[in-house]
Amino acid sequence: MPAADAAQIIIFHTTWKILDPKLLPPPMQSNWLFGEVKKMKAVKFLLWVLCLHIVSLAVGPSSKNPLVFKWYNAQEEILGKKMKDWMRFSVAFWHTFRGTGGDPFGASTKMWPWEDGTNSVAMAKRRMRANFEFIDKLGVDFWCFHDRDIAPDGKTLEESNANLDEVVALAKELQGRKIRPLWGTAQLFMHPRYMHGAATSSELGVYAYGAAQVKKAIEVTHYLGGENYVFWGGREGYQTLLNTDMERELNHMARFLEAAVAYKKKIGFNGTLLIEPKPQEPTKHQYDWDAATSANFLRKYGLAGEFKLNIECNHATLSGHSCHHELETARINGLLGNIDANTGDPQIGWDTDQFLTDIGEATMVMLSVVRNGGLAPGGFNFDAKLLATSVKSDYTSKACVILEKVQSDPEYNFPFVLRRESTDVEDLFIAHISGMDTLARGLRNVAKLIEDGSLDELVLKRYQSFDSELGALVEAGKADFELLEKKAMEWGEPKVPSAKQELAEMIFQSAL
C-alpha cells in the first residue's frame, strides 16, 4: 500500500490516535509487532510519531491528493459552531445519480457501473443502494430528491405512487437513523402534461394532478424524516403575455401553495417549505424571478410566515444578481432557508450548474450564512455537474475505500451534477470534496475577517452620521420632512466622504 493511501486511511479529525492495525500499511499490520508495541511504550511512541508524520504529509492545504479534505474538518469549531453544523452538506440525487451527460447537442456520455439501461423499479432500487453507499463513503448526513428521479413514472397516478412507495421503503431502510433528506420535492416540469406549468397551468386537470403529486411527495419526505420541502416552479411562468392571464395564474399558484401548507400541517410535517427562485429557463419568465420577487409574492398572499427561500447561486446570476446579493436579500427579509451551492460560467448564459470552486464567492456566501446564524434546518445542496473524462468500472474502487475512512460527518446538501465530459465514478467524489473544501475555506476566511474587524469597522464608519440623535429619529420613523428641511437649511451643503470601496476590497482579498 503506498504511503499516501496509508496516510488517508489514518486521518483523524480532532485528535490523533492509533487506529485498528488492519488500517495501516502491511509492514505495520503484524499482530506480533503490535503485541510488542503494547509492551514497549517507547516503540509505541515512535510509531505514533511516524503515523503522525505520514498524515501530515498527506492531508491539509498542501496535499496533492484529490481524495482528501484540505480545508473541511467536520468537528472543528469555528465562530462558536462545529464546521459540520455551519455546512449541513447534502448529496443531490438527480445530478449525482440521474445525470446522463446528455445535452441538446449530444447523447448521454455516462453509464455508471450500477446502471442496467432500464428505468424499472428494480433499477431504481439498485440506484438507491449506490446513492447510500456514496453518501456513506463521502460522510454526509443528508440527501435531496425529486419523486420521479428516485422512482419511475407509472401508467397511472396510482401506479406511480406504488412505485414510489416501494423505492422509498428501501430508502428508509438504507438511510437508518443517521441519514435523512435535507429536502424532497416533486418533479413538475419534465412530463409533457406540465408543458404549461402545474400550479399555473391553464388546464384544471393538470393543476389537480400536480397537487396530487405534491401531496404524495410531501408524504414521503415526511416519512423519510426530511427537514424541508422545496417548490421549484421551472414551468410556473409564461412564454408570452399575449395568451396569458398573469393575475389569474399568480392567484392559482398562491392557492396551490396554501393547500400545501394546509396539508403539511394536517399530516404533522414540521419541515420548512422552501421556494427556489429562478428567472427563466425553461420558461421565458418564471414567476419567482428572484429573491425580492418571491418575497413580494409571499407577502401579497399572506404566505411569508409559511415559506422560506432556497437560493441557488447559478439562478442568482441568471437573474442579473450575485449570489451574495440574493442571499442578503433573503436574509434581511427573514427568508433565507437553504442554499443550492453551485455556480455558472460567465461566458454561458444558461444554468450550467457547476460546482462552486471560487474562493472569493464562497467567502461572500459564508458571510451571509454566518450573519444568518447558520442555515438549519436547511443546509447546502450541491446542485452541480461534473467536468472530466474516462470511465471506472468498480463503484467500490480504491477511492471509495479510502473515503470510507476519511469521512468527516458533514451536513451539507450538494445540488451539483457532473458535467458531460466527467465520466469517472471517482469524479463524483472529487467534485463533492472540492465543493465542500471550497465552502469550508470560505468559512475560515469569514472567521479571519471577523477576527480582524477592519471590514466591519469600515462599514460602521461609513454610516456613522446616522449614529446621532437625528439619525436615530430617522431610523425610528419619527423624523418628518419639516424637521429634515430645517436641519438641511441649518447645516448647509453636506460633505460627502469617500465610500472606500477599494479599501474594502483590499481587506476582503487579504483574507482569501
ZABAGU-187965 format. One line per 3 residues: number of its first residue (from 1); for each residue x negated, y negated, z of C-alpha. Coordinates in Angstrom, 1 decimal. Example, Ala and Ser with C-alpha at 12.3 -4.5 7.8 and 13.67 -1.06 7.14 Angstrom:
1) -12.3/4.5/7.8 | -13.7/1.1/7.1
This chain:
1) 0.0/0.0/0.0 | -1.5/-3.4/-1.0 | -2.3/-5.8/1.8
4) 0.2/-8.3/0.5 | 3.0/-5.7/0.7 | 2.0/-4.6/4.2
7) 2.0/-8.3/5.3 | 5.5/-8.8/4.0 | 6.7/-5.7/6.0
10) 5.3/-7.1/9.2 | 6.8/-10.5/9.1 | 8.3/-11.8/12.3
13) 10.5/-14.9/12.6 | 9.9/-16.4/16.1 | 7.3/-14.1/17.7
16) 4.5/-11.9/16.5 | 4.7/-8.3/17.6 | 3.6/-4.8/16.5
19) 6.4/-3.1/14.6 | 7.1/0.6/14.0 | 3.8/2.3/12.8
22) 5.7/3.6/9.8 | 6.0/0.0/8.5 | 2.2/-0.5/8.5
25) -0.2/0.4/5.7 | -1.2/4.1/5.5 | -4.6/3.6/7.2
28) -2.7/2.3/10.2 | 0.1/4.9/10.3 | -1.8/7.6/12.1
31) 0.0/8.8/15.3 | -3.4/9.6/16.7 | -4.6/6.0/16.1
34) -1.5/4.6/17.8 | -1.9/7.0/20.7 | -5.4/5.8/21.1
37) -4.3/2.1/20.8 | -1.9/2.7/23.7 | -4.8/3.8/25.8
40) -7.2/1.2/24.7 | -6.0/-2.3/25.3 | -9.0/-3.9/23.6
43) -8.3/-1.9/20.4 | -4.6/-2.8/20.6 | -5.5/-6.5/20.9
46) -7.9/-6.2/17.9 | -5.2/-4.5/15.8 | -2.7/-7.2/16.8
49) -5.2/-9.9/15.6 | -5.7/-8.0/12.4 | -2.0/-7.8/11.7
52) -1.6/-11.5/12.6 | -4.4/-12.4/10.1 | -2.8/-10.3/7.3
55) 0.6/-12.0/7.9 | -1.0/-15.5/8.0 | -2.4/-14.9/4.5
58) 0.9/-13.7/3.0 | 3.6/-16.0/4.4 | 4.2/-19.7/4.7
61) 3.9/-22.5/2.2 | 0.5/-21.3/0.9 | 1.8/-17.9/-0.1
64) 1.8/-17.0/-3.8 | 4.2/-14.1/-3.3 | 7.6/-14.9/-4.7
67) 9.4/-12.4/-2.4 | 8.7/-14.1/0.9 | 10.2/-17.1/2.5
70) 7.8/-20.0/2.7 | 9.9/-22.6/4.5 | 13.0/-20.9/5.7
73) 12.9/-19.4/9.2 | 16.4/-18.4/10.4 | 15.7/-18.5/14.1
76) 13.6/-21.7/14.2 | 15.3/-24.6/15.9 | 15.3/-27.9/14.1
79) 17.2/-31.0/15.3 | 18.9/-29.0/18.0 | 20.1/-26.1/15.9
82) 18.7/-22.9/14.5 | 18.0/-23.2/10.9 | 20.5/-20.4/10.1
85) 23.2/-22.5/11.8 | 22.5/-25.5/9.7 | 22.5/-23.5/6.5
88) 25.0/-20.6/6.7 | 23.9/-19.2/3.4 | 26.3/-17.1/1.2
91) 26.0/-14.9/-1.9 | 28.4/-15.8/-4.7 | 29.8/-12.5/-6.1
94) 30.8/-13.9/-9.5 | 27.5/-15.3/-10.6 | 25.4/-12.6/-9.0
97) 27.3/-9.5/-10.0 | 29.6/-10.6/-12.8 | 27.3/-13.0/-14.7
100) 26.5/-11.3/-18.0 | 24.2/-13.9/-19.6 | 26.7/-14.5/-22.4
103) 27.3/-17.9/-23.7 | 29.3/-19.5/-26.6 | 26.4/-18.8/-29.0
106) 25.3/-15.3/-27.9 | 26.3/-12.0/-26.5 | 25.6/-10.6/-23.0
109) 21.9/-10.2/-22.1 | 22.3/-8.5/-18.7 | 23.2/-4.9/-18.0
112) 22.5/-4.2/-14.3 | 21.5/-0.7/-13.4 | 24.6/-0.1/-11.4
115) 27.0/-1.0/-14.3 | 28.6/1.7/-16.4 | 30.1/-0.6/-19.1
118) 33.7/-0.4/-17.8 | 35.9/-2.7/-15.8 | 37.5/0.1/-13.9
121) 38.3/0.3/-10.2 | 35.5/2.8/-9.8 | 33.1/0.4/-11.4
124) 34.4/-2.4/-9.1 | 33.5/-0.2/-6.1 | 30.0/0.5/-7.4
127) 29.5/-3.2/-7.9 | 30.8/-3.9/-4.4 | 28.3/-1.4/-3.0
130) 25.5/-3.2/-4.9 | 26.8/-6.5/-3.5 | 26.5/-5.5/0.1
133) 23.1/-3.8/-0.5 | 21.8/-7.0/-1.9 | 23.3/-9.1/0.9
136) 21.8/-6.8/3.5 | 18.3/-6.9/1.9 | 18.4/-10.6/1.4
139) 19.5/-11.0/5.0 | 22.5/-13.3/4.7 | 25.8/-13.0/6.6
142) 28.3/-14.5/4.1 | 29.6/-13.9/0.6 | 32.2/-15.6/-1.6
145) 34.5/-14.1/-4.3 | 37.3/-14.6/-6.8 | 40.0/-12.0/-6.6
148) 39.7/-10.9/-10.3 | 35.9/-10.8/-10.0 | 35.9/-8.1/-7.4
151) 38.8/-6.0/-8.8 | 40.2/-5.6/-12.3 | 43.4/-7.1/-13.5
154) 46.2/-4.6/-13.9 | 49.0/-4.5/-16.5 | 51.4/-5.9/-13.9
157) 51.0/-8.1/-10.8 | 51.8/-5.0/-8.6 | 49.0/-3.0/-10.3
160) 46.6/-5.9/-9.9 | 47.4/-6.2/-6.2 | 46.9/-2.4/-5.8
163) 43.5/-2.6/-7.5 | 42.5/-5.5/-5.2 | 43.7/-3.7/-2.1
166) 41.6/-0.6/-3.0 | 38.4/-2.6/-3.5 | 39.0/-4.9/-0.6
169) 39.4/-1.8/1.7 | 35.9/-0.7/0.7 | 34.5/-4.2/1.1
172) 36.0/-4.3/4.7 | 34.2/-1.0/5.4 | 30.9/-2.1/3.9
175) 30.7/-5.6/5.5 | 31.0/-4.2/9.0 | 31.2/-6.7/11.9
178) 28.3/-9.0/10.9 | 29.1/-9.9/7.3 | 32.2/-11.8/6.2
181) 33.4/-14.1/3.4 | 32.4/-17.7/3.7 | 35.4/-18.1/1.5
184) 37.7/-16.4/-1.0 | 39.7/-17.8/-3.9 | 42.0/-16.8/-6.8
187) 40.8/-16.9/-10.4 | 43.4/-19.1/-12.0 | 41.6/-20.1/-15.2
190) 40.4/-17.1/-17.2 | 43.6/-15.3/-18.2 | 45.5/-16.7/-21.2
193) 48.6/-17.3/-19.0 | 46.6/-20.1/-17.4 | 45.8/-21.9/-20.6
196) 47.8/-24.9/-19.4 | 46.8/-24.5/-15.7 | 48.5/-22.7/-12.8
199) 49.9/-25.3/-10.3 | 50.1/-27.8/-13.2 | 51.4/-25.5/-15.9
202) 54.4/-26.7/-17.9 | 55.8/-23.2/-17.5 | 57.6/-22.3/-14.3
205) 56.8/-18.6/-14.7 | 53.1/-19.4/-14.7 | 53.5/-21.6/-11.7
208) 55.2/-18.7/-9.8 | 52.6/-16.1/-11.0 | 49.8/-18.4/-9.8
211) 51.5/-18.8/-6.4 | 51.8/-15.0/-6.1 | 48.1/-14.6/-6.9
214) 47.0/-17.2/-4.4 | 49.3/-15.7/-1.8 | 47.5/-12.3/-2.2
217) 44.1/-13.9/-2.3 | 44.7/-15.7/1.0 | 45.9/-12.4/2.5
220) 42.7/-10.5/1.5 | 40.5/-13.4/2.6 | 42.2/-13.3/6.0
223) 41.9/-9.5/6.1 | 38.2/-9.7/5.5 | 37.6/-12.3/8.2
226) 37.0/-15.1/5.7 | 36.3/-18.5/7.2 | 37.6/-20.7/4.4
229) 39.7/-20.5/1.2 | 38.9/-22.6/-1.9 | 41.0/-24.1/-4.6
232) 39.1/-24.8/-7.8 | 41.5/-26.1/-10.4 | 39.5/-25.6/-13.6
235) 42.6/-26.0/-15.7 | 44.6/-28.2/-13.5 | 44.4/-31.2/-15.7
238) 45.1/-32.2/-19.3 | 43.6/-32.3/-22.8 | 45.7/-35.3/-23.9
241) 48.3/-37.5/-22.2 | 50.4/-37.6/-25.3 | 52.1/-34.4/-24.4
244) 51.6/-34.6/-20.6 | 53.8/-35.8/-17.8 | 50.9/-36.5/-15.4
247) 53.1/-37.7/-12.5 | 55.1/-34.5/-12.6 | 52.1/-32.3/-12.8
250) 50.5/-34.0/-9.8 | 53.7/-33.6/-7.8 | 53.8/-29.9/-8.8
253) 50.2/-29.4/-7.7 | 51.0/-31.1/-4.3 | 54.0/-28.8/-3.8
256) 51.8/-25.8/-4.6 | 49.2/-26.8/-2.0 | 51.9/-27.5/0.6
259) 53.2/-24.0/0.0 | 49.6/-22.6/0.5 | 49.3/-24.5/3.8
262) 52.7/-23.1/5.0 | 51.8/-19.5/4.1 | 48.3/-19.8/5.7
265) 49.9/-20.8/8.9 | 52.7/-18.1/8.6 | 50.2/-15.3/8.5
268) 47.9/-16.7/11.2 | 44.9/-17.5/8.9 | 42.9/-20.1/10.7
271) 40.3/-20.7/8.0 | 39.8/-24.1/6.4 | 41.4/-24.8/3.0
274) 39.0/-26.4/0.6 | 39.4/-28.3/-2.7 | 36.5/-28.2/-5.1
277) 36.3/-31.4/-7.2 | 35.2/-31.3/-10.9 | 35.8/-34.0/-13.5
280) 36.2/-31.8/-16.6 | 35.3/-28.5/-18.3 | 37.2/-26.6/-19.3
283) 39.9/-29.4/-19.4 | 39.2/-32.8/-20.8 | 40.3/-34.3/-17.5
286) 40.7/-32.5/-14.2 | 43.0/-34.0/-11.6 | 40.5/-33.5/-8.7
289) 37.8/-35.5/-10.7 | 35.5/-36.3/-7.8 | 35.5/-36.6/-4.0
292) 37.1/-40.1/-4.0 | 39.9/-39.0/-6.4 | 40.5/-35.8/-4.3
295) 40.6/-37.8/-1.0 | 43.2/-40.2/-2.5 | 45.3/-37.3/-3.7
298) 45.3/-35.6/-0.3 | 46.2/-38.9/1.4 | 49.0/-39.7/-1.0
301) 50.7/-36.3/-0.4 | 50.0/-36.1/3.3 | 47.6/-33.2/3.0
304) 44.4/-34.9/4.3 | 44.7/-33.1/7.6 | 45.1/-29.7/6.0
307) 42.2/-29.7/3.5 | 38.5/-30.5/3.2 | 36.3/-30.6/0.2
310) 33.8/-28.1/-1.3 | 31.3/-30.3/-3.0 | 29.3/-28.8/-5.9
313) 26.2/-30.7/-6.9 | 26.5/-30.0/-10.6 | 30.1/-31.2/-10.6
316) 28.9/-34.4/-9.0 | 26.6/-35.2/-11.8 | 29.3/-34.3/-14.4
319) 31.4/-37.0/-12.8 | 28.7/-39.6/-13.0 | 27.6/-39.4/-9.4
322) 24.6/-38.0/-7.5 | 25.3/-35.0/-5.2 | 24.3/-37.2/-2.3
325) 27.0/-39.8/-3.3 | 29.7/-37.1/-3.4 | 28.6/-35.6/0.0
328) 28.6/-39.0/1.6 | 32.0/-39.9/0.2 | 33.4/-36.7/1.5
331) 31.6/-37.1/4.9 | 32.7/-40.6/5.7 | 36.3/-39.6/4.8
334) 36.1/-36.7/7.2 | 36.4/-34.2/4.4 | 33.0/-32.5/4.0
337) 33.7/-28.8/4.4 | 31.3/-26.8/2.2 | 28.6/-27.2/-0.4
340) 28.1/-25.3/-3.7 | 24.4/-25.8/-3.7 | 23.3/-25.9/-7.4
343) 22.1/-28.4/-9.9 | 22.4/-29.3/-13.6 | 20.0/-30.0/-16.4
346) 19.8/-33.8/-17.1 | 19.4/-33.1/-20.8 | 22.5/-30.9/-21.0
349) 26.0/-32.4/-20.5 | 27.7/-29.4/-19.1 | 27.9/-27.3/-15.9
352) 24.7/-25.2/-16.1 | 24.8/-24.0/-12.5 | 21.1/-23.8/-11.9
355) 19.5/-23.0/-8.6 | 18.6/-26.1/-6.7 | 14.8/-26.4/-6.6
358) 14.3/-30.2/-6.5 | 12.9/-31.1/-3.0 | 14.0/-34.7/-3.1
361) 17.6/-33.8/-4.0 | 17.6/-31.1/-1.3 | 16.4/-33.6/1.3
364) 19.2/-36.0/0.4 | 21.7/-33.1/0.6 | 20.4/-32.2/4.0
367) 20.6/-35.8/5.2 | 24.4/-35.7/4.6 | 24.6/-32.3/6.3
370) 22.7/-33.5/9.4 | 24.8/-36.7/9.5 | 27.9/-34.5/9.4
373) 26.7/-32.4/12.3 | 26.5/-29.3/10.1 | 29.0/-27.6/7.8
376) 30.5/-24.9/10.0 | 32.9/-23.2/9.3 | 31.6/-24.0/5.9
379) 28.1/-23.4/4.6 | 26.0/-23.4/1.4 | 27.2/-21.3/-1.5
382) 24.7/-20.8/-4.3 | 26.9/-21.2/-7.4 | 24.0/-20.8/-9.7
385) 22.4/-18.9/-12.5 | 19.0/-17.1/-13.1 | 16.4/-18.2/-15.6
388) 13.7/-15.4/-16.7 | 13.2/-12.2/-19.0 | 12.7/-8.4/-18.5
391) 14.8/-5.5/-17.1 | 14.3/-3.4/-13.9 | 15.9/0.0/-13.7
394) 16.0/0.6/-9.9 | 18.1/-1.7/-7.7 | 16.4/-0.3/-4.6
397) 13.0/-1.3/-6.0 | 9.9/-2.4/-4.1 | 11.3/-5.9/-3.9
400) 14.4/-4.7/-2.1 | 12.4/-2.6/0.3 | 10.2/-5.5/1.2
403) 13.1/-7.9/1.6 | 14.9/-5.5/3.9 | 12.1/-6.1/6.4
406) 11.7/-9.8/5.6 | 15.4/-10.7/6.1 | 15.9/-13.6/8.5
409) 19.7/-13.6/9.2 | 20.6/-16.7/7.2 | 24.1/-18.0/6.9
412) 24.2/-20.0/3.6 | 26.6/-19.5/0.7 | 24.9/-19.2/-2.7
415) 27.2/-20.0/-5.6 | 24.4/-19.6/-8.1 | 24.1/-17.2/-11.0
418) 21.1/-16.1/-13.1 | 20.6/-17.8/-16.5 | 20.9/-16.0/-19.8
421) 17.2/-15.4/-20.0 | 16.8/-14.0/-16.5 | 17.4/-10.2/-16.6
424) 15.4/-8.6/-13.9 | 17.1/-7.4/-10.7 | 14.1/-8.9/-9.0
427) 15.1/-12.3/-10.4 | 18.2/-12.2/-8.2 | 16.0/-12.1/-5.1
430) 13.6/-14.7/-6.4 | 16.3/-17.2/-7.3 | 18.0/-16.9/-3.9
433) 14.8/-17.1/-1.9 | 13.8/-20.2/-3.9 | 17.1/-21.8/-3.2
436) 17.0/-21.0/0.5 | 13.5/-22.3/0.8 | 14.3/-25.5/-1.1
439) 17.1/-26.4/1.3 | 15.1/-25.3/4.3 | 12.3/-27.7/3.1
442) 14.9/-30.4/2.8 | 16.0/-29.9/6.4 | 12.4/-30.1/7.5
445) 11.9/-33.3/5.6 | 15.1/-34.8/7.2 | 13.6/-33.9/10.6
448) 10.4/-35.9/9.7 | 12.5/-38.9/8.6 | 14.5/-38.9/11.8
451) 11.4/-38.5/14.0 | 9.6/-41.3/12.1 | 12.6/-43.6/12.4
454) 11.4/-46.1/9.7 | 14.2/-45.4/7.3 | 16.9/-45.7/9.9
457) 15.3/-48.9/11.2 | 15.2/-50.4/7.7 | 18.9/-49.8/7.2
460) 19.9/-51.2/10.6 | 17.8/-54.3/10.0 | 19.5/-54.8/6.6
463) 22.9/-55.2/8.3 | 21.7/-56.9/11.5 | 23.7/-60.1/10.7
466) 26.8/-58.1/11.5 | 25.5/-57.3/14.9 | 26.7/-60.6/16.1
469) 29.9/-62.0/17.6 | 31.4/-62.9/14.3 | 30.2/-59.7/12.7
472) 32.0/-57.7/15.4 | 35.2/-59.7/14.7 | 34.9/-58.9/11.0
475) 34.4/-55.1/11.6 | 37.3/-55.1/14.1 | 39.6/-56.7/11.5
478) 40.0/-59.8/13.7 | 38.3/-62.5/11.5 | 40.8/-64.3/9.3
481) 40.0/-66.4/6.3 | 40.3/-69.7/8.1 | 37.7/-68.6/10.7
484) 35.4/-67.4/7.9 | 35.8/-70.6/5.9 | 34.9/-72.6/9.0
487) 31.7/-70.6/9.5 | 30.8/-70.8/5.8 | 31.0/-74.6/6.0
490) 29.1/-74.8/9.2 | 26.3/-72.6/8.1 | 25.9/-73.8/4.5
493) 24.3/-71.8/1.7 | 23.4/-68.3/3.1 | 19.9/-67.0/2.9
496) 19.9/-63.5/1.3 | 17.0/-61.2/2.4 | 15.4/-58.5/0.3
499) 17.0/-55.1/0.3 | 13.6/-53.4/0.4 | 14.6/-50.6/-1.9
502) 11.0/-49.8/-2.9 | 10.0/-49.6/0.7 | 13.0/-47.3/1.4
505) 11.9/-45.1/-1.5 | 8.3/-45.1/-0.3 | 9.4/-44.0/3.2
508) 11.6/-41.3/1.8 | 8.9/-39.9/-0.6 | 6.4/-39.8/2.3
511) 8.5/-37.2/4.0 | 8.6/-34.8/1.0
